[in-house]
Amino acid sequence: MQEKILKDLCSPIDKKELKLVVFKNHKKHYTTGEIEECYEGVLLGSDSWMFPIVNGVPRMQLDAFLEFGSFLKNNYQEYENKKNDLLRSYSYVINDAIKKTKKTKKSFGQEWSIFKYNNDTTWGFTADSRKKRFLKELNITPEELKGKKLFDVGCGNGVLTSALSDYGMETFGIDVSPSIESAYLNNTNINTQFVQGDLQNPPFKILSMDIVYSTGVLHHTNNTELSFSCISPIVKPNGRLYIWLYRPEKDLRHNLLINTRKVTNKLPIWLQYSIYLIFLVPQGMLKEKLRGKKITWREQLINYFDVLSCEFRYEHTPEEVKIWYSKRAFSNLSITIEEYLGFGIFGDKTPH
């Protein structure tokens, strides 16, 4: 973790400043050279809140002090007292955070653990092709992006988050799953940083980002509009908020998908892995080959995990989502992506 992130990072519970306590530094290599970063430490907030930094990544989910309890107990002498304070004062909030993200962390953690950097594409896109799509999604030019700050909500493998800094932006990726560690390890752009966290409790300051970007993520939470309302305050006045969501489709393929996942997403993750790999991946790869597309078995397996394993999968219409933007003082609404199963839309935050 680079210390400069503290200018934008804050406690997800009350948006207050954080104090860094470093346990261990290390040198991380970027394309521009090596720099010293915090590899292990803790970020301290008010009212006993503490967020560990493990393997170079700030762990900003509300239950992180429990998930990494052994780490904190071994390195931070005030851990037990603060842990007891938090459990006494915030037990409901913490348990609710665990409940709503537990399965999602496992599902998407497994999904992205399959991904092989420098070999696989993401949804069929290379990093360069995703960068070009990004310009279309936001109806923006590379020149307009220079010097901006971007918050990638639900960054997954982090490939796009890292690549977008090539446009001269400072980019921040957040994901609730353990995939964030691989995103950090494989990042070579010095202007990109990664955080593990819950998008309904985002650990970034209000009005801190020029662009908040989330593609194919909000509909995998327990309440899509609630998640939208949690990330929208982070956008600066005149800043842009872009999301891509599923929309309803009335055809046999879509109905088959919906009915299949009603069964598959209740199965243990290890069993899903075996079923998809043995029974679905071969036929999926054959279908893509007949279409003239080359795809690895890992990419195909990731595709099946994404649609069949997730706990939540909601669908929304553009008309519905436009209301979400309007209620939160966004204007200049534009649908820039329309495709089978989904659409992309952005809005600009109206200055007060």
C-alpha positions in Angstrom: 0.0 0.0 0.0 1.3 3.4 -1.0 0.9 6.0 1.8 -0.4 8.5 -0.7 -3.7 6.6 -0.8 -4.5 8.1 2.7 -5.4 11.4 0.9 -8.5 9.6 -0.4 -9.1 6.6 1.9 -11.2 7.0 5.0 -13.1 4.8 7.5 -16.0 3.1 5.8 -18.1 3.4 9.0 -18.0 7.2 9.5 -15.8 8.7 6.7 -13.2 10.0 9.2 -9.5 10.1 8.6 -7.3 7.0 9.2 -4.0 6.7 11.1 -1.4 4.4 9.6 0.7 2.1 11.8 3.3 0.3 9.8 4.5 -3.2 10.9 6.6 -4.0 7.8 7.6 -2.3 4.6 8.7 -3.9 1.3 9.8 -2.8 -2.1 7.4 -3.2 -5.0 8.5 -3.1 -8.6 6.6 -0.9 -11.1 7.3 -0.1 -14.7 8.8 3.2 -13.5 11.0 1.6 -10.9 10.9 0.3 -7.3 9.3 2.1 -4.4 8.9 1.3 -0.7 5.4 0.5 0.4 3.6 -0.7 3.5 3.3 -4.5 3.3 1.9 -5.1 6.8 0.2 -2.7 9.1 -3.1 -1.4 10.4 -5.2 1.6 9.7 -6.8 3.0 12.8 -10.1 4.9 12.8 -12.2 6.4 15.5 -14.2 4.4 18.0 -11.8 1.5 18.0 -12.2 0.7 14.3 -9.1 -1.0 12.8 -8.4 -2.2 9.3 -5.4 -4.5 8.7 -3.0 -4.1 5.8 -2.0 -7.7 4.8 0.2 -8.6 1.8 0.2 -4.9 0.7 -3.5 -4.6 0.6 -5.7 -2.5 3.0 -8.6 -4.7 4.2 -11.4 -2.2 4.6 -14.4 -4.5 5.1 -16.1 -4.0 8.4 -15.3 -7.6 9.6 -11.7 -7.5 8.5 -10.5 -7.2 12.1 -12.1 -10.7 12.7 -11.1 -12.3 9.4 -7.4 -11.3 10.0 -7.7 -11.6 13.8 -4.6 -13.8 14.2 -2.5 -11.3 12.1 -3.6 -8.4 14.3 -3.3 -10.3 17.5 0.4 -11.1 16.7 1.3 -7.5 15.6 -0.9 -5.0 17.4 -1.0 -5.1 21.2 -4.3 -3.2 21.5 -6.2 -5.7 19.3 -8.1 -7.6 22.0 -9.4 -4.5 23.7 -10.5 -2.8 20.5 -12.0 -6.0 19.2 -14.1 -6.3 22.3 -15.2 -2.7 22.0 -16.3 -3.2 18.4 -18.2 -6.4 19.1 -19.9 -4.7 22.0 -20.9 -1.6 20.1 -21.3 -2.8 16.5 -22.2 -6.5 16.6 -25.3 -6.1 14.5 -23.6 -4.0 11.8 -20.6 -6.4 11.6 -22.8 -9.6 11.5 -24.9 -8.0 8.8 -21.8 -7.2 6.7 -20.6 -10.8 7.1 -24.0 -12.3 6.1 -24.5 -10.3 3.0 -21.0 -10.8 1.5 -20.0 -14.2 2.7 -21.2 -16.2 -0.3 -20.2 -13.5 -2.7 -16.6 -13.5 -1.5 -16.4 -17.2 -1.9 -18.1 -17.3 -5.3 -16.1 -14.5 -6.9 -12.9 -15.5 -5.0 -13.1 -18.9 -6.7 -14.0 -17.3 -10.1 -11.0 -15.0 -10.2 -8.6 -17.6 -8.7 -9.0 -19.5 -12.0 -7.8 -16.5 -14.1 -4.2 -16.6 -15.4 -2.6 -13.2 -15.9 -0.7 -12.6 -19.2 -2.6 -15.5 -20.7 -6.4 -15.2 -20.3 -8.7 -12.4 -21.5 -11.6 -11.0 -19.4 -15.0 -11.7 -20.9 -13.1 -12.0 -24.3 -11.5 -8.6 -24.0 -7.8 -7.9 -23.8 -6.6 -5.0 -21.7 -6.3 -2.8 -24.7 -9.7 -3.7 -26.1 -11.3 -3.0 -22.7 -9.6 0.4 -22.6 -11.1 1.2 -25.9 -14.5 0.0 -24.7 -14.1 2.2 -21.6 -13.8 5.3 -23.8 -17.1 4.4 -25.5 -18.8 3.6 -22.2 -18.0 7.0 -20.8 -18.2 8.9 -24.2 -14.8 10.4 -23.3 -11.4 10.9 -24.9 -8.0 10.0 -23.5 -7.1 13.7 -23.3 -10.1 14.3 -21.0 -8.9 11.6 -18.6 -5.5 13.0 -17.8 -5.1 14.0 -14.2 -8.4 12.4 -13.2 -9.1 10.1 -10.3 -11.1 6.9 -11.0 -12.7 4.5 -8.6 -13.3 1.0 -10.1 -16.1 -0.6 -8.0 -15.9 -4.4 -8.1 -12.6 -4.6 -10.0 -12.3 -8.4 -10.0 -8.9 -9.3 -11.4 -7.8 -5.7 -11.5 -6.6 -5.8 -15.1 -8.7 -2.9 -16.3 -8.1 -0.8 -13.2 -4.4 -1.1 -13.9 -4.6 -0.5 -17.6 -6.7 2.6 -17.3 -3.9 4.4 -15.5 -2.2 4.4 -18.9 -4.5 7.3 -19.7 -2.8 9.4 -17.1 -5.3 8.8 -14.4 -4.9 7.8 -10.8 -7.0 4.6 -10.4 -8.3 2.8 -7.3 -9.8 -0.7 -7.4 -12.0 -2.3 -4.8 -13.3 -5.8 -4.5 -14.8 -7.8 -1.7 -13.2 -11.1 -2.8 -9.6 -12.3 -2.1 -8.9 -11.7 -5.8 -7.7 -8.3 -4.7 -4.4 -9.8 -3.7 -3.7 -11.1 -7.2 -4.7 -7.7 -8.6 -2.1 -6.1 -6.3 0.6 -8.6 -7.1 0.2 -8.3 -10.8 -0.2 -4.6 -11.0 2.9 -2.8 -12.4 1.4 0.7 -12.8 2.5 3.0 -10.0 -0.7 5.1 -10.2 -3.0 2.2 -9.4 -3.9 1.0 -5.9 -6.1 -1.8 -4.7 -8.3 -2.1 -1.6 -10.4 -5.0 -0.3 -13.8 -3.7 0.8 -17.6 -3.8 0.6 -19.1 -1.4 -2.0 -22.0 -0.7 0.4 -19.5 0.6 2.9 -17.0 2.2 0.5 -13.7 3.4 2.2 -13.3 6.5 0.1 -14.0 10.1 0.9 -17.2 11.9 -0.2 -16.7 13.9 -3.4 -13.2 12.5 -3.9 -13.4 10.9 -7.4 -13.8 12.3 -10.9 -15.1 9.0 -12.2 -16.8 6.2 -10.4 -17.1 3.1 -12.7 -18.8 -0.2 -12.0 -19.5 -2.7 -14.7 -21.4 -5.9 -14.0 -21.2 -5.6 -10.3 -24.0 -3.8 -8.5 -26.6 -6.3 -9.6 -24.6 -9.0 -7.7 -25.3 -7.4 -4.4 -28.4 -7.8 -2.1 -29.9 -4.5 -3.3 -28.8 -2.9 -6.5 -30.2 0.6 -5.9 -28.9 0.6 -2.3 -25.4 -0.2 -3.7 -25.8 2.6 -6.3 -26.7 5.0 -3.5 -23.6 4.0 -1.5 -21.1 4.8 -4.3 -22.8 7.9 -5.8 -21.7 10.3 -3.0 -18.0 9.6 -3.9 -18.4 11.3 -7.3 -17.2 14.9 -7.4 -19.4 17.7 -8.7 -19.3 17.5 -12.5 -17.9 14.0 -12.1 -19.2 11.0 -13.9 -20.8 7.8 -12.6 -21.0 4.8 -15.0 -22.6 1.4 -14.4 -23.4 -1.7 -16.5 -26.3 -3.8 -15.4 -28.3 -6.8 -16.5 -31.7 -6.2 -18.1 -34.6 -8.5 -18.5 -34.7 -10.6 -21.7 -37.7 -12.7 -22.9 -36.2 -15.7 -24.7 -35.5 -19.4 -24.1 -31.8 -18.9 -23.5 -32.3 -16.3 -20.8 -35.1 -18.4 -19.0 -32.8 -21.4 -19.1 -30.0 -19.5 -17.4 -32.3 -18.1 -14.7 -33.8 -21.5 -13.9 -30.4 -23.3 -13.9 -28.8 -20.9 -11.5 -31.7 -21.4 -9.0 -30.1 -24.9 -8.5 -26.4 -24.3 -9.1 -25.9 -21.3 -6.8 -27.0 -23.4 -3.9 -24.3 -26.0 -4.4 -21.0 -26.0 -2.6 -18.3 -24.1 -4.5 -16.1 -27.2 -5.0 -19.0 -29.1 -6.5 -19.9 -26.2 -8.8 -16.3 -26.2 -10.0 -16.4 -29.9 -10.9 -19.8 -29.7 -12.6 -18.9 -26.7 -14.8 -15.4 -28.0 -15.7 -16.6 -31.5 -16.6 -20.0 -31.0 -18.1 -20.2 -27.4 -19.4 -16.7 -26.2 -20.3 -16.0 -28.7 -23.1 -19.3 -27.9 -24.9 -18.8 -24.2 -24.3 -15.4 -24.2 -25.8 -16.6 -26.2 -28.8 -19.4 -23.7 -29.4 -16.9 -20.8 -29.3 -14.6 -22.7 -31.7 -17.4 -23.2 -34.2 -17.9 -19.4 -34.0 -14.3 -18.9 -34.9 -13.4 -17.7 -31.4 -10.4 -18.9 -29.4 -11.0 -19.2 -25.6 -9.1 -21.0 -22.9 -10.8 -23.5 -20.6 -10.2 -21.1 -17.7 -12.0 -18.2 -19.5 -14.9 -20.5 -20.2 -15.0 -21.7 -16.6 -15.0 -18.2 -15.3 -17.9 -17.4 -17.6 -20.0 -20.2 -16.1 -19.0 -19.2 -12.5 -20.1 -15.6 -13.2 -23.6 -16.5 -14.4 -24.4 -19.6 -12.4 -22.6 -19.3 -9.0 -23.4 -15.8 -7.7 -25.9 -15.5 -4.8 -27.5 -12.4 -6.2 -28.4 -11.6 -9.8 -30.9 -8.8 -10.4 -32.1 -7.3 -13.6 -33.2 -3.7 -14.3 -34.5 -1.6 -17.1 -32.8 1.6 -18.3 -36.0 3.6 -17.4 -35.7 2.4 -13.8 -32.0 3.2 -13.5 -32.5 6.7 -15.0 -34.7 7.4 -12.0 -31.9 6.4 -9.6 -29.6 8.9 -11.2 -32.2 11.7 -11.2 -33.0 11.2 -7.5 -29.4 11.7 -6.7 -28.9 14.9 -8.7 -27.2 13.4 -11.8 -28.0 14.8 -15.2 -26.7 14.4 -18.8 -27.8 10.8 -18.6 -26.7 8.7 -21.6 -27.0 5.0 -22.4 -23.7 4.2 -24.3 -23.8 0.4 -24.3 -26.8 -1.7 -25.4 -26.3 -5.5 -25.8 -27.8 -8.8 -25.1 -28.6 -9.2 -21.4 -27.3 -5.7 -20.4 -26.8 -2.0 -20.9 -24.3 0.7 -19.8 -25.4 4.1 -18.6 -23.6 7.2 -17.2 -24.7 10.4 -15.6 -22.8 13.6 -14.5 -23.2 14.9 -10.9 -24.9 18.3 -10.9 -23.0 20.9 -8.9 -25.0 22.4 -6.0 
